[in-house]
Amino acid sequence: MSNHIRIVLAQLNLHVGDIAGNLQKHITAAITARDTLKADVIVFPELSITGYSPDDLLLRPSFVKDAMAALQAFTSDIKNIYCVVGHPYTDNHHLFNACSLLYNGKIIAQYSKQKLPNYGVFDEARYFTASTQSCVLPIAGMSAGLVICEDLWKLGPTAFAAEQGANIILAPNASPFESDKHEQRVSVLAKRAKHDKLAIVYVNHVGGQDDVVFDGGSMVIDKHGKCAQFAGFFNEILFPVDVEIKSSPKIISTPAIIIPSKTERMYQALVLSVRDYIAKNHFSGVMIGVSGGIDSALTLAIAVDALGKDKVHAVIMPSRFTSDISMQDAKALVDAFGVSSEIISIEPLYQTTLQSLAASFTDQQPDVTEENIQARCRAIILMALSNKFGHLVLTTGNRSELAVGYCTLYGDMAGGFAVLKDVLKTEVYELAEYRNREAIMIPLRTIQRAPTAELAPDQKDEDSLPPYSILDEILKLYLNHSLSMDEIIANGFERDVVVKVIGLIRKSEYKRKQSAIGPHLNHKSFGKDWRYPITNGYRG
């Protein structure tokens, strides 16, 4: 037997529910790993046969049956390479989140996940039963333990495998992107590897799935806790890792691993999320209302990077309150990116709406109502164009605005995918500057000028809100860290400002429940991670 083996990390972009398509990807990957990369072992991500997460598809017996049939088909087709494949498994009484080791037409072993995550975007306890059994067995000269994702994050599974003689862990994963998730993963894996004195082969999904983004980041951690091999972020790749077999497996390391900045990772997560949402749901392209402001500019940049300029259409919709510089910046933006565009004034629609409401509004002074009508006129135009031409409308609001309700229900919130839903306003500026690092595509004036909705004369966001530098810090403390009002004030923020912000957050819950989904980038993103009741008498 050779004293070296090669393991391929199959960091794949799989499609939830497309069992036949996923099966073909498995077959192609296994053949390539065996014949081209000369691998002995290939490890696929968690639930790779079905994609992650199937959610309530798992409650359909026919879905589980089809997934198990695909596993059997793959088992029969692939020879002369060990394959670790993720799939659901049922014993007709319980459903398990499982992975199987396959070789030469046989299922050699099967392992079921012991630790089921049931927080944030995860609902695994809704579907699966937790196992209590470890799985350690010889694979190509190694004593390998199988674990699945959350098993690495909790004490027990890797230690039990080590006690049973494992000296390397093969771990399929479905770990979603968050802005600091890579650092968390490396820390957890290093701790497990050093404590249990074994190497860890960590294989993750890559790709967008509704509001979840998988960034890849597959890696191998050696028994000393060092990241010895790294497959990169946001790329579909079959990544070969060479292991020297001695008394224990020794990972052959690569040169220094360079990790992109958090801002770059966030930008790439947004691009991948948009690309996969459009492609996997078979939309022909996207449509964006471009105002000359920073949010719509960044949204358009992300869309072009995700889809190409030919699949992005910009609509500029001025009103009596739109400034000349906004029009100039909007035109400069669409010209810089080379997208198709059109200008449709909202004035006729706005005037007709006001005339229709004139009798009902007798003796009433103009207020936010008239501002919201303008936003809803724009929504009517965008949705009409979307219906007629089949493009999905991308909304352009950010996390800061959505948190405090600085947005219009059925207005600027109308659309099919909220690209910046989990991006704070201060992060919007950082991302725009990142996008401009090689060439100025987003006009500098758009980045530098004070943000405004331009729904009233000389309007500025700070007329209604604290400066975003203050607002965003309060939001981080309240939303992400769950600090109380008094605790936030104790961090140095003015009581009146904190009271106002938290009040706006609470009042806006009903709006957020009706917002489009968007990429999950944060712990406590609005979506599955944030499940506060609308009808809520608690004030803290």
N, C-alpha and C positions, 0 to 999 in steps of 0.2 A: 504493500500500500504506500502511496506517495505521502511524504511528510508535509505536503502542502495541500490545502483545499481552497476552492474559490466559492464564495457565497455571493449571490447577486441580490441586491436590494431592489425590489420591483416597486419603485415609487411611481404609481400610475394614477391617471385621471380617469376614474370610473364613473359610471352613470347610474344613479339610483334607479332600480326597477328594470333596467335594460339587461336582464340576465343573459340573453343570447349575445348581446354585444360585449358584455363583460367577459363571458366565457371565451369569446374569440380573442379578446385582449390577453387573457391568461395563456391561451394556447400559443399565440404569437410570441409572448414574452418568454415562456418556458423554452420554446424551440430556439429562440435567439440566444438565451442564456446558455443553453446546452451546446449549440452548434457553433455559434459565433464567439461567444465570450468564454467558452470552455469551462463552464461552471459545474460544480458538483451539487450545489444547493441553490434554490431560489425561494425567497420569502416574500409573500404578498401582504398587503395591508389587511386590517381588520374588516370582517364582513366584505371581503373583496368580490365575492360572487354577486352580491346584491347591490354593492355600493353602500355608503354610510351617510345618513341613517335612513333606513326604509320607513321608520316611524310606523304608522298603523297598517302599512302593507304587511307587517309581520303578524297582524291579527287575522290575515286571510290564509286559511290552510293551503289553498292552491298556490299561493306565492311561495310559501316555505317548501312545498312539494317540488315546485319548479326549480328552486334554488338547489335542493338536494339532488335533483336529476342532473343539473348542470355540473355539480361537483363530481358525480359519477361519470359523466361524459368526459370530463377533463382527466379524471383518474385513468380511464381506459385509453385515452389518446396519447398521453405523455409517458415516455419511457426514458430510463437511464439518466434521470436527474431527480433528486429529492425536492419535493415541492411542499411548502407550508402555505396553506390556502385558508382564508377566512370565510365563514359561512354560518347561517343559522342551522341549528340541528334540533330535531324534536324526537323524543322517545315515546310520543303519542300521549304523554301526560304533561310534560313540561317542555318549554322552549329554551334553548341555550344559545348563547353567543359563543361560537366554537371556532377552532381552527383544526385542520387535519394535516398530518404528515403523509404524503403520498409517494409511492415509489413503485415503478414497474407494474402498474395496473392494480395496485393494492393500496388500501388505506392502512398504513402501518400503525398509526396511533391517532387519537383524537383528544383534544383538550378543550375544556369549557371554562370560560372566564369566571374567576372567583369573586372579584370586586366589581360591582355594577355601579357606575356613576349615575346619580339621580339628582343633579344640580345643574344650574346654568342651562346650556343647550341640550343636556343629556336627560333622557327619560327611560333609561334601560330597565329600571325596576318595573315599569309598566308592561314590559314585554318578556323579559328573560328571568330565568331562575338562576341563582348563583350556585356555582359548583363549589365543592370542598376538596377536590382531588387535584394533586399535582401531576405533572407529566414529565418524566425525565427518561431519555432513551439515547442509544448510540446512533449518531448520524455521521457517516463518512469519517469516522475516526474521532469524533467529538462526543462528549457526554453532554447532550443539549437538553435544556429545560425549555418548555413552551409556556409563555404567559401572554396575556392580551392587554394592552394599553393600561387601563386603570390599575391592573395588577402591579404595575411598576410604581404607581404613585402612592400605594398603600403598603404598610408593613405586612409581611407574611409570605406572599407567593414566591418571591425570588429567594428568600431565606429557606423556605421549605424545599425548593428545588435544589439549592446548594447542599442542604442536609442529605438529599437523596443522591448526591454525587455529581450534580451538574457543574460544569466549568465554563459553560457559555449559555446565554439566554437568547432565544430567537423570539422576537416580540412583534407581532402585527399590531398596528395602531390606527386609530382614527382620532387624531388630536387636532382640533381646530386652531386656526390662527388667532392670536391676540398679540398686541403690540410688544409685549414682553414675554411671550410664551416660550420662545427658543431658550432664553436664559433660564427660565424655570425648568424646562426639560433637562437641560445639561446638568443643572444643579441636582435634580432628583436622580437622574441616571448615574451620575458620578457617586452620589451617596450610596446607592444600592450596589454598584459595582465594587466599591472599596469595602463596604461592610461585608458583602457576601463572597468577595474574592473571585469574581467571575466577570467575563466580558459580556456586553449586552449589544445585540444586533437589533436596532430600532428602525422599523420600516413604517412609514406614514403615507397616508393618502396625499394627493395634490389635486386641487380643483375646487370649483364652486358648486355648492349644493344649496339652493334657495338662499337663505341668509347666512349660511355657514361657509367659510373659506378654509380649505386645507392648504397649508403652505409647504407640505413636504418636510424638508429638514431632516430626512432620514440620516442616520449616523451609526457609528459603532464606537462604543465606549470600552476602553480596555479595563482590565481588572484593577488598575491603579486609579481609575476615575478620569482618565484623559480621553478627550474626544480624538480618536485616532484616524477616523475616516468620516467624511461628510459629503452627502450627495447634493447639497444645495437647496435653495428655496424656489418654489413656483415653477419647477421644471419637471416634466415627465421624463423619467430616466430609468434605465436598467444599470444600476451602479455596482460594479464588481469590487469585492473586497477579498484580499488574499489572507489566509490564516495559516500560520505555521503550527503544525501539530507536534508538541513535545509532551512534557508531563501535563501541561495545560495549554489550551490554544493561545497563541501569540498573534495579535493583530499586527499586520505589516502596515505601518503608518505612512501617511502622505506628508508632504511638506506643510508648512504653516497654513492653517485654514483661515480665510478672511471672511468675516461676517458683515454683510451690508448693514448700514445704519438703520435705526428704527423707522425713520422717515421713508427711506427707500423701500423697506419691507412693507410698510403701510400702503405706499403708492402701488406697489406690485400686487398686493392683496386686492386692492380696489379694481385694478385692471383685470385681474384674473376672474374676479367675481362677476364683473359686467360681461366679460367675454363668454363665460360658461352659462350664465343665466340666459343670455340671448341665444346662444348656439343650442343649448340643450332643450330649450323651449321653442325652438324653431321660429323665432321672430326674424323678419327680413332686415331689420335695422332699428335705429332709435331716433327719437325726436327730442330736442331740448329747446326750451324757452331760454333765449340768451338775452340778458338784460344790460350787459356792460359791467356787471358786478363780479365779485371774486368767486362766488359760489357757482354760478352758471359757467364761468370761465373754466374753473377746475373740473367741473363735471364734463364739459365738452372735451377737455384735454384727455381725461381718463377714457372717455368713450372712443375717441380717435385711436388712442394707443391700444385699446382693447379690440376694436372692430375694423379699423381702417377708415379713412375719411369717406369712402364711398357708401358706408352704411350709417353715416351720421348726418342728420339734417337739422339745421338751426332755424329757429323762428324768432325773429325780433318783433316785439309787440309794444310799440311806444304808446304813451298817453300824453295828455297835456302836462303831466308832471315829469316826464322823461327829459333829462338834461341833454344838452348838445354833447357833452363829453361822454355820457353813457352811450349815445348812439355811435359816436366816433369809436369808442372802445369796443363796442359790440361788433361793429363792422371790421375793425382791425383784427379782432380775434378770429372771426370766421375766415377772413382772408389768409391769416397766418397758417391756419390749419387746413385750408383748402376744402372746407366742407360746403355742400350745397346749403343755400339759405334763402329766406324770403322775409319781407317786412310786411306785417299786417297790423295796422293801427287798431287799437281797441276802442277808439273814440266813438265810432258809429254804434257799436254794440253797447258801450257804456251809456251813451246818451239815450238810446232807446230804452234801456233798463230803467234809468232815472225817470224818464217820461212815464213809463208804465207804473212806476211807484209813486208818482208825484201826489196823487190824491191821498194815498195811504200815509205819506210823509208830511202832510199839511201841518204847519206850525212846528215841525221838528228841525233842529239844527243839524248840519252835517257833522258826522263823527266817524268813528271807525267803520261804521256800516258802509259808507261810500268807499272807503279804502278797500274793504273786503270785496265789494262788488267788482272793483277793478281786477283783483286777483282772480275772481271767478270768471270774469270775461276772458281772461287769458287761458284759463282752464278749458272753457268751452271751445276756443279756437284750437288748442293743442289736441284735445280729445277728438274733435271733429276730423282733424287731419290724420290722427292716429287711426280712427275707424276707417277712413277712406283709403289710406295707403298701407295700412298694416304695420306701421312702425310703433314700437313701444315707447311711451313717454317716460323719460327719466326725470324724476323730480330733483330739485337742486338744493333743498333745505339741509341744514347741518344739525348736528346733535345739540348745540347750544340753543338754537331756535326752537327745536322740537321739545327740548326739556322745559322751556318756560312758555311754550305756546305762542311764540312770536312767528306765527304762520297761519295761513287761512285754510280752514277745513273746506274741501271741495274747490279750493283755489290753487295756491302754489303747492299744496299737498297732493293734488290730483296727479296720478301717474301710476306706472306699474312697477317701478324699481327706484328706491331712494338711495342713490349712490353714496351720499355723504351723511346718511342717517346716524352713523356712529363716529363722525368726525367733528370734534370741537372747532369752533370758529378760529381759535388761535392755531389749531393744527391745519386748517384750510390754508392759512397764509404760509405755513411751513411747507406744505405740499406743493403749493403754487411756486414757491421759490425753488424747490427741488426740481420741479418740471422745467423751470427756466434755466437750469444750471449750465446747459450746453448751448442753448439758443433762446433768445427772448421770444417766446410764443404767446404767453399771456402778457398783455400790455402792462408795463410797469406802473402806469397811473392807476390801473385797476387794483393792483396790489397796495398801492400807497394811499389812495383816497379813503376817506371815512366811509364805512358801509352805510347804505341807505336803501330802503325799500322803494323809494320814490312813488309813494301813494298819496302824498300831500306836499304842499309847497315847502321847499328847503328841509325836508325830513331827513333825520339821521337816526340810526338804530339807537344811539345813546340818549335820544330823547325819551325812550321808553325803558331802556335797560341800563344796568351798570356797564362800564367799559368791559369789553370781552376778556381782557386780561384778569379782571377781578371775577367776573361771572364764571369763567371757566374753572378757576380754582375752587370756587364755592361748589360748582357742580361736581368736580372730582371728589370733594370731601363728602358731599351728601349722597351722590349716586353711587360712586365706586366704593367708597369706604364706609358708607352707612353711618356717618357721624350725625349726632343730633344737632339741633339748632344751637344749643348752648355750647356744645363742643366746637362748632365751627366759629362761633363768636370768640371763643377762647383762643382760637388760632390767629386772632388779630383783625377780623373783619367787622365792619360796623353793623350793629344790631339791626338798624332799619333796613340795610341792604340785604342782610341774610333773611330777615323776616319776609321781605318782598319776594326774594328769589324762591324760597321754599313754598310760599303761598302760590306763586305762579306754577311751580312744578305740580303741586297738588291739583290745582284747578284745570290743568291741561291733560289730565290722564285720559279723559274721554276722546281727546283729539288723537293722542298717540295710539289708542286702540284701533283707530281707523286709518292709520298711516300705512303707506306701502312698505313692504319688507325692504331691507337693505343689508349690506355686508356687516357681519358681526366682527368688530375689531377690538372691543373692550370687554373686560369683566364688567358685568351689569349693563350690557347694551340693551336698548329698547327692543323687546321681542320676548323670546323664551327666557331670557335672563332677567327680565323685569316684569313681574306678574302682580302688580299692585291692583287692588280693586278700584273700580271707578267710584262706586258708592261706598264711601269710607269716612267714618266719623272720628277716626283717630287723629289727634293733632300733636301728640308727642309731648 
